[in-house]
């Protein structure tokens, strides 16, 4: 089963390699090797990075992999690989939705596998978390962004309020999260 899945993923990558417009073909060799290790062989980030980048340091390989995965062209290539292998947003959503109703399964020595009506809370909670992340566009962590805008208001409270309101509208933040501080005049 696992070997068949690996074979299917490898065939999907080969199809991408044959497509001249694929983002896959725009990647460097090390980048492709890293993505192969992650997507096809399902290795953890640190191991994939050490193999792809020929590194002896786990921390430096992992740091390099983290920077690599943040690049937009790498994210597009990852998406291509998964979609070519049949891992689509719709399929993920169906799987998560199905797991929300998971029940416990037991193995009995005599009769084999036994399914019960008892809810499998661990699986349901994990599915709920994944579903929430998917609905929130993949972000499970709160994002904090500090923006510094220097405006020479010279004590003009109307201008300060206008800037605060514009930030509120642009970033959809609550009023208490936007603060206008006095700054020295801009030179």
N, C-alpha and C positions, 0 to 999 in steps of 0.2 A: 504493500500500500504506500509506504513512505517513498520507496524507490520509484514508484509510478508517478507520484506527485512531483518528485525531483525531476524526473524525465519530462513531465509536462511543462514544468517551469523553464527547463533548459530549452525545450522546443520553442516556447514563447519568446525567449531571449534571442534565439537564432532567427526567428521571424523578424524581430526588431532589427537585428543586424543586417538583414537583407533589404530593409526599407531605407532608401537614401534620405528620406525626410525625417527619420527618427532622431529624437534627441540622443538616443543611445549612441549613435554614430558620431556625435560631436564630443564625446567624452574621451579623456586620456586613458591609456591602458590601465594605470593604477586605479582610476576611478571605476572603470568597468569591473576590474577584479574585485574591488571592495563590494560593489553592488551585487555581483554574482555570489560572493560569499554570504552576504546578508539575505538576499532574496531567494536564491536557488538552494543553497546548502543550509540555510536557516541557522547560521552561526551567530553568536552574540557579537555586539559591536566591537568589543575589545579584541576578540579573536580574529574577526574579519579584517579589522584594521591592521593588526600585526602581520597577517598573511599578505594582505594586498600591498602594504607599504614597506614590507621587509624590515620591520622594526623590532627591536629587542626590548623596548620600553613600553609597557602597557599604557602608562599615562600619556606619553607623547603620541602614541598611535591613536588612543581614544580621543585626545584633543583634536588631532588632525581629522579624524572621522566626524567629529561633531561639527567642525568648521565646514567640512565637505557637505554634510547633509543640510546645512543651512542655505547653501547656494541654490538659487531658483532653478538653474538648468539641471542640477542634480535632483531636485524635488520633482521636476517634470519627467526626468528619466525614470525615477523610482515609480512614479504613477504609471508610466507607460509599461514598465515591466509587470507590475501587478495587474493592470488591466488586460495585458496580453495573456497573462496566466489565468484570467477569469476572475480575479479578485476585484470586483467593482463595488462602488458605493451601495448600489442596490442589494447586492449579495450580502455585504457586510450588515446592512440594516436588517435584512431578513433574518440573518443568523442571530443578531443581538435581540431582535424582537422575539424569536423563538426561545432564547435563553431566559427571557424575562419570566417565562412560565415553567422553568426547569423544576423537575421533581427528583427526589433521591433515588438512586439505584444501588442495590446491594448484590453481593455475590454470595450465594449459598453453596456450600460444598456439595450438597446432594442434588439440588435442583438447578443450580447454575445462576444465571442472572435474574434478579427479581426487581421489577420497578414498583415503586410505591406512589401513593398520592401525596406523600409528605413533601412540602416545598423544600427545595435545595437553596437555602438562603444565601450561601456563599456565592453560588453561581448567579443567582438573581441579582445580588448586589453588584457583582462584577459586571454583569450585563447592563445594569442601570447606569453604572459609572461610564461604561463605554458608550452607551447611547447618549448620555449627557455630553460627553466629549465630542461625539459625532455631530450632535445638534449645535454645539458651540464651536463648530468648525475645527475640531481637533485640539482645542485648547482646554486642558484640565487645570492649568495653573492660572492664577490671577495675573493679569498683565499690568504692570505699573510702568507708566511712561512719564518722565519728567520733561517738560518742554519749557525752555527759557526763551521768552520773547522780550526784548528790550524796547520799551515804548517811552518816549520822552513826553509824558503827560503834563509835567511841571505843575502838579497839583490839580489838574483838571479831572475832577471826579466823574464827570460825564464820560470822558474818554476811557477812564479806567473801567467803568461799568460796561461800556460798549465792548471793550476788549474781552472782559470776563464773559459777557453774554455770547460773543462770537465763538469763544472757546467752548462754552457750554453746548452751543448748537453744533459745532463741528465735531466734538468728541463725545457728545451725549453723556456728559458727566453731571453728577449732582452738584449743586451750587457750592456745597461745603468742600468739594474737592478742587475747586478752582480758586486760586488765591492771587490777587494782584498785590505786588509789593512795590514800595517806592524804590526807584533806582536813580542813580546819578544821571544827570543829563547826558545824552549821547553826543559825543564829539563829532 
